[in-house]
Amino acid sequence: MHPLHDYVASQLAEKLKARKVVVWYDPRSPWVGITVRQA
């Protein structure tokens, strides 16, 4: 994967593990693929 994708995925995983909930604002939807895979 792309380094940015890897970084965002790891940050998201850490936040979900620690807090159980993450609010993701993505009005133009360029990140919809990564958020669906993480869910």
MODELLER restraints for C-alpha pairs under 7 A, 6 or more apart:
rsr = mdl.restraints
at = mdl.atoms
rsr.add(forms.Gaussian(group=physical.xy_distance, feature=features.Distance(at['CA:15:A'], at['CA:22:A']), mean=6.74, stdev=0.5))
rsr.add(forms.Gaussian(group=physical.xy_distance, feature=features.Distance(at['CA:16:A'], at['CA:22:A']), mean=6.20, stdev=0.5))
